[in-house]
Amino acid sequence: MSPEPTSYPRSKIKVLLLENISEAAAEELRVSGYSEITRLSGALGEEELVEAIRGVHVLGIRSKTHVTRKVFEAADKLLAIGCFCIGTNQVDLKAATENGVAVFNAPHANTRSVAELVVGLSVILIRKISDKNIAAHNGIWQKDAKGCYELRGKTLGIIGYGNIGSQVSVLAEALGMHVHYYDIVTKLPHGNARQLRDLSELLEVSEIVTLHVPSTPATKNMMNAERIGQMRKGAMLLNYARGDVVDLDALRDAIVSGHLSGAAIDTFPGEPEKNGDSFSTVLQNLPNVVLTPHIGGSTEEAQANIGFDVSSKLIKYVEYGASEGSHTVPPVSLPLQDQTHRILHIHENVPGVLSEINSRLSEKGINILGQYLKTNDSIGYVILDVDTELSREALEVLREVNATLKARIVF
């Protein structure tokens, strides 16, 4: 069945999309009836975003825009944030949770793009293509096989066997590589890949090591001088994960000394805000080192997939209250029912709220036809389906409930 129109007309719900988010995202929103869409090509700083966020119901960002507590304090109507990328570390998730703002991302949509690039770069590094390319552009003919190898038969070590690492594993095996992987939890292997329990062992046996881990206190500079020193002589290191997981000074020393024969790095501890800005790193002008500007997932296909994925989650949340995939609002989904209106209630996670909701509605003679509650450490989220004749009255009752953060009718 199709629900009734949302209580707040879709045409009046303000959507702000930053950082040149794919047209696929805007089109998905437009097709669903959202016409008040503003698209900006660049990121916004904190003060700019504080000004821009007022009156906005849905915010879309990528990795450069940081949504801080100060931004949430200025966001008077914000319902949800869509991170059109893999990570959410650019959003203050604690502040988002405390303000009852759902935060969605696309953890799987660009995995293939990253995996393909990692395998391609492995070929480039092991054949020293980047150095030969530079020489050819400078008019120097460097036709030799010294120090150049096939990937077939070599050992690839994958650190982080998640959505991307496991795809790299499959592609690498298809090229005849032996694959070992390390992960902090037990993961079933794809193909003939083998999980090693000791990271040091993986580093010692792998000709190529590729990183696919999140940014956490545990992974910060995980590839430091000691770990890089454990890698076998002549090995190569790829980081298409997060910028703070490799000690770049230690990596430079390993390249200069000849301990490592190459590296490919896509993410950096400090990155320029926009295209064309100056960029500097200690890895520049080193032999057989490929540097790319955080483009691991930057393909037309990936951006379109991300646009569709995140937009779909935002639409389902705004229109139905479905919060699966949210990093802040507890994941809840309640099947639609005929002849009902749906109310969403987000509250501080304190004892007695659900009991108060039910008793207050009962006192007003409002019948609850469907209800689901889920909580996390900070907040609780309730979806209620009530009689259509009394839905407005029910909303006003719910707004008076103790510890309420947000309450709204969705249809």
VOGU-3710 file (C-alpha; in Angstrom, 3 decimals, decimal comma):
1> mspeptsypr> 0,000/0,000/0,000  1,059/3,611/-0,464  1,031/5,838/2,608  -0,709/9,161/2,743  1,440/12,238/1,994  3,844/13,191/4,759  2,457/15,587/7,355  5,006/18,175/6,257  4,797/18,560/2,447  7,773/17,033/0,673
11> skikvlllen> 8,054/20,140/-1,479  8,795/22,168/1,660  11,401/19,821/3,143  14,725/21,566/2,618  17,634/19,434/1,443  21,210/20,736/1,362  23,753/18,682/-0,617  27,426/19,664/-0,381  30,706/18,597/-1,998  29,371/17,916/-5,486
21> iseaaaeelr> 27,294/14,915/-4,450  26,246/12,789/-7,426  23,327/13,884/-9,558  21,932/10,383/-8,929  21,290/11,416/-5,326  19,468/14,606/-6,277  17,446/12,784/-8,925  16,331/10,101/-6,452  15,124/12,831/-4,109  13,364/14,751/-6,886
31> vsgyseitrl> 11,575/11,636/-8,135  10,304/11,112/-4,585  8,806/14,612/-4,518  11,544/16,648/-2,843  11,992/19,824/-4,843  13,588/22,198/-2,300  17,123/20,938/-3,008  20,242/23,115/-2,835  23,471/21,693/-4,253  26,910/23,180/-3,583
41> sgalgeeelv> 30,109/21,957/-5,221  32,466/22,438/-2,274  32,682/21,737/1,427  31,647/24,271/4,062  33,663/25,274/7,107  32,096/25,227/10,547  30,951/28,873/10,586  29,597/28,649/7,032  27,704/25,477/7,880  26,285/27,010/11,049
51> eairgvhvlg> 24,691/29,685/8,864  23,608/27,321/6,105  22,082/24,629/8,344  19,250/26,761/9,732  15,925/25,607/8,325  17,477/22,530/6,677  15,758/19,178/7,262  18,198/16,887/5,428  21,945/17,455/4,986  24,125/15,562/2,517
61> irskthvtrk> 27,926/15,631/2,796  30,990/13,686/1,745  34,292/13,484/3,636  35,454/17,117/3,759  32,559/18,756/5,597  32,761/18,353/9,374  29,474/18,466/11,262  30,398/19,560/14,772  28,422/20,004/17,978  28,225/23,724/17,209
71> vfeaadklla> 26,538/22,905/13,892  24,007/20,653/15,618  23,222/23,410/18,107  22,382/25,713/15,185  20,354/23,073/13,314  16,783/23,973/14,250  15,003/21,528/11,907  17,572/18,883/11,040  16,175/15,347/10,859  18,915/13,397/9,131
81> igcfcigtnq> 22,415/13,549/7,653  23,519/11,470/4,692  27,265/10,806/4,437  27,702/10,034/0,752  30,868/8,021/1,389  32,054/5,031/3,405  32,911/6,703/6,717  31,096/8,863/9,257  34,091/10,129/11,252  33,508/13,649/9,889
91> vdlkaateng> 30,288/13,839/11,927  30,160/14,285/15,704  28,042/11,178/16,217  27,638/11,785/19,938  26,152/15,223/19,300  23,975/13,815/16,513  22,633/11,130/18,843  21,932/13,577/21,647  19,977/15,747/19,208  18,030/12,844/17,731
101> vavfnaphan> 19,506/13,261/14,231  19,826/10,089/12,152  23,161/9,663/10,341  23,424/7,338/7,342  26,302/6,359/5,064  27,114/3,933/2,235  29,564/1,379/3,622  29,405/-0,947/0,618  28,625/1,143/-2,464  32,192/1,945/-3,616
111> trsvaelvvg> 33,961/-1,193/-2,464  34,475/-2,523/-5,979  36,083/0,715/-7,138  38,617/0,622/-4,311  39,330/-3,085/-4,735  40,014/-2,757/-8,469  42,351/0,183/-7,915  44,324/-1,671/-5,229  44,914/-4,595/-7,582  45,815/-2,250/-10,436
121> lsvilirkis> 48,294/-0,387/-8,251  49,833/-3,666/-7,170  50,677/-4,284/-10,839  52,023/-0,737/-11,209  54,263/-1,053/-8,163  55,616/-4,518/-8,828  56,484/-3,501/-12,423  57,819/-0,049/-11,391  55,508/1,535/-13,948  55,351/4,949/-12,272
131> dkniaahngi> 59,116/5,505/-12,550  59,169/4,354/-16,179  56,203/6,613/-16,942  57,968/9,658/-15,489  61,140/8,799/-17,424  59,208/8,454/-20,683  57,525/11,828/-20,156  60,998/13,301/-19,591  62,257/11,800/-22,848  64,238/8,951/-21,261
141> wqkdakgcye> 63,880/5,382/-22,557  64,017/2,896/-19,648  63,367/-0,544/-21,097  64,564/-3,128/-18,587  63,199/-5,969/-16,466  65,425/-5,564/-13,420  63,375/-5,625/-10,213  60,090/-6,067/-12,121  57,891/-9,077/-11,428  54,514/-10,691/-12,082
151> lrgktlgiig> 51,817/-10,740/-9,424  51,205/-14,429/-10,082  52,628/-16,539/-7,299  53,286/-13,592/-4,983  51,781/-13,263/-1,507  49,336/-10,466/-0,750  48,751/-9,535/2,873  45,429/-7,845/3,591  45,011/-6,021/6,893  41,274/-5,660/7,518
161> ygnigsqvsv> 39,112/-8,320/5,854  35,890/-6,364/5,563  33,840/-5,321/2,553  36,822/-3,999/0,593  39,553/-6,309/1,863  37,543/-9,415/1,000  36,907/-8,146/-2,548  40,609/-7,440/-2,994  41,162/-11,021/-1,867  38,925/-12,448/-4,599
171> laealgmhvh> 40,481/-10,328/-7,367  44,021/-11,133/-6,215  43,372/-14,871/-6,221  41,969/-14,611/-9,727  45,416/-13,310/-10,762  47,130/-16,278/-9,143  48,258/-14,624/-5,920  48,457/-16,280/-2,512  46,325/-14,299/-0,055  46,775/-14,005/3,701
181> yydivtklph> 44,690/-11,668/5,818  44,656/-10,305/9,343  41,564/-9,065/11,163  40,809/-8,486/14,837  37,821/-10,839/14,558  37,497/-14,231/12,920  36,306/-13,909/9,317  35,400/-16,685/6,912  37,786/-16,618/3,943  36,848/-16,097/0,330
191> gnarqlrdls> 38,389/-18,695/-1,951  41,691/-20,037/-0,642  42,627/-16,999/1,441  44,075/-17,777/4,858  43,555/-15,808/8,061  46,667/-15,263/10,164  46,253/-14,538/13,866  49,546/-12,673/14,179  50,006/-9,396/12,300  53,772/-9,763/12,498
201> ellevseivt> 53,569/-13,075/10,651  51,511/-11,513/7,865  54,018/-8,685/7,463  56,942/-11,107/7,331  55,529/-13,311/4,554  53,826/-10,763/2,269  55,412/-9,177/-0,802  52,548/-6,666/-0,943  50,614/-5,392/2,099  47,355/-3,482/1,678
211> lhvpstpatk> 45,434/-1,717/4,459  41,638/-1,726/4,753  40,931/-0,681/8,336  38,819/2,117/9,868  40,220/5,124/11,684  40,168/4,323/15,400  42,523/4,886/18,336  43,678/1,287/17,850  44,601/1,795/14,181  46,248/5,222/14,492
221> nmmnaerigq> 49,789/4,845/13,118  49,410/1,062/13,253  52,011/0,922/10,476  54,754/2,665/12,426  58,538/2,214/12,214  58,394/-1,049/14,161  55,653/-2,596/12,018  57,181/-1,395/8,760  60,465/-2,873/9,937  58,733/-6,257/10,256
231> mrkgamllny> 57,820/-6,227/6,569  60,048/-8,354/4,360  62,808/-6,542/2,504  61,663/-5,324/-0,895  57,964/-5,468/-0,006  55,423/-2,800/-0,960  52,758/-1,045/1,138  49,392/0,286/-0,038  47,089/2,483/2,053  43,671/3,091/0,525
241> argdvvdlda> 41,987/3,161/3,938  42,399/6,117/6,312  45,058/8,801/6,451  46,156/8,279/10,045  46,938/4,564/9,934  50,455/4,936/8,466  53,401/6,856/9,943  54,491/8,597/6,746  57,892/9,588/8,115  58,626/5,962/8,928
251> lrdaivsghl> 57,419/4,936/5,485  59,687/7,499/3,847  62,683/6,197/5,808  61,887/2,644/4,704  61,711/3,694/1,035  64,895/5,765/1,182  66,828/2,993/2,942  65,648/0,414/0,421  63,884/-1,727/3,008  60,642/-1,254/1,039
261> sgaaidtfpg> 60,665/-1,138/-2,747  57,478/0,868/-3,241  54,244/2,285/-1,867  50,883/3,623/-2,987  49,116/6,088/-0,714  45,671/7,614/-1,256  44,776/9,102/2,128  46,810/11,474/4,283  46,697/12,852/7,845  46,004/16,360/6,546
271> epekngdsfs> 44,310/16,842/3,199  43,485/19,988/1,177  39,939/21,303/1,436  39,282/21,507/-2,292  40,646/20,732/-5,729  43,528/22,927/-6,771  44,776/23,597/-3,236  48,471/23,047/-2,570  49,508/19,689/-1,181  52,699/18,531/0,479
281> tvlqnlpnvv> 53,873/15,214/1,913  57,212/13,677/2,890  56,570/10,966/0,290  56,828/13,254/-2,721  59,580/12,574/-5,264  60,455/9,128/-3,932  61,122/6,217/-6,322  58,253/3,820/-7,075  55,803/5,717/-4,871  52,328/6,427/-6,241
291> ltphiggste> 50,390/9,244/-4,564  46,707/9,771/-5,339  44,330/12,457/-3,990  41,865/10,335/-1,966  40,241/8,836/-5,060  39,981/5,199/-4,037  36,213/5,186/-4,444  35,993/7,970/-7,007  34,411/6,384/-10,057  31,220/7,350/-11,822
301> eaqanigfdv> 29,688/3,995/-10,904  30,612/4,285/-7,235  29,306/7,820/-6,879  26,024/6,880/-8,547  25,674/3,822/-6,288  26,455/5,881/-3,200  23,971/8,550/-4,292  21,195/6,033/-4,710  22,026/4,099/-1,533  22,182/7,063/0,866
311> ssklikyvey> 19,259/8,925/-0,722  17,083/5,820/-0,400  17,917/5,545/3,305  17,157/9,231/3,867  13,818/8,969/2,057  12,776/5,875/4,011  13,613/7,606/7,271  11,884/10,893/6,464  8,756/9,248/5,041  8,361/6,013/7,010
321> gasegshtvp> 10,658/6,379/10,029  12,740/3,358/8,976  16,166/3,859/10,541  18,123/0,771/9,458  21,694/1,768/8,722  21,678/4,766/11,060  24,729/5,254/13,281  22,820/7,337/15,824  19,079/6,654/15,947  18,490/2,990/16,903
331> pvslplqdqt> 17,551/0,807/13,907  13,765/0,403/13,826  11,338/-0,588/11,092  7,617/-1,228/11,540  5,465/-2,618/8,692  2,928/-0,152/7,311  -0,692/-0,600/8,337  -3,884/0,565/6,637  -5,973/3,333/8,165  -3,290/4,557/10,539
341> hrilhihenv> -1,064/7,557/10,981  2,555/7,047/11,990  4,270/9,082/14,702  7,985/8,983/15,502  9,216/9,735/19,007  12,889/10,133/19,944  13,720/10,587/23,606  16,537/10,399/26,115  17,137/6,842/27,249  15,760/7,122/30,772
351> pgvlseinsr> 13,454/4,676/32,592  9,692/4,933/32,215  9,339/6,760/28,899  7,455/3,996/27,072  5,167/3,532/30,040  4,448/7,267/30,085  3,761/7,271/26,335  1,242/4,467/26,649  -0,477/5,860/29,735  -0,785/9,381/28,282
361> lsekginilg> -2,263/8,075/25,022  -4,603/5,776/26,938  -5,869/8,692/29,053  -6,833/10,491/25,824  -8,541/7,399/24,429  -6,010/7,085/21,617  -5,654/3,531/20,362  -2,165/2,288/19,459  -2,390/-0,110/16,501  1,348/-0,720/16,161
371> qylktndsig> 4,367/0,111/18,275  8,094/-0,641/18,347  10,791/0,681/20,686  14,544/0,340/20,460  17,228/2,068/22,504  20,954/2,653/22,533  23,101/4,042/25,334  21,840/7,606/24,829  18,399/7,650/23,230  15,269/5,641/22,616
381> yvildvdtel> 13,296/5,563/19,370  9,612/4,640/19,172  7,486/4,190/16,073  3,750/4,306/16,784  0,843/3,719/14,427  -2,362/5,297/15,790  -5,959/5,937/14,696  -6,035/8,529/11,927  -8,767/10,617/13,575  -6,640/11,293/16,663
391> srealevlre> -3,126/11,496/15,230  -2,702/15,252/15,723  -3,849/15,017/19,305  -1,519/12,058/19,826  1,424/14,084/18,527  0,768/16,883/20,988  0,523/14,366/23,832  3,833/12,773/22,847  5,613/16,118/22,692  4,774/16,566/26,375
401> vnatlkariv> 6,333/13,244/27,392  9,308/13,482/29,731  12,767/13,506/28,032  11,368/14,040/24,516  13,948/15,103/21,915  11,884/14,936/18,715  8,339/13,921/17,800  6,743/14,128/14,358  4,015/12,658/12,178  5,370/11,083/8,999
411> f> 2,021/10,116/7,427
//
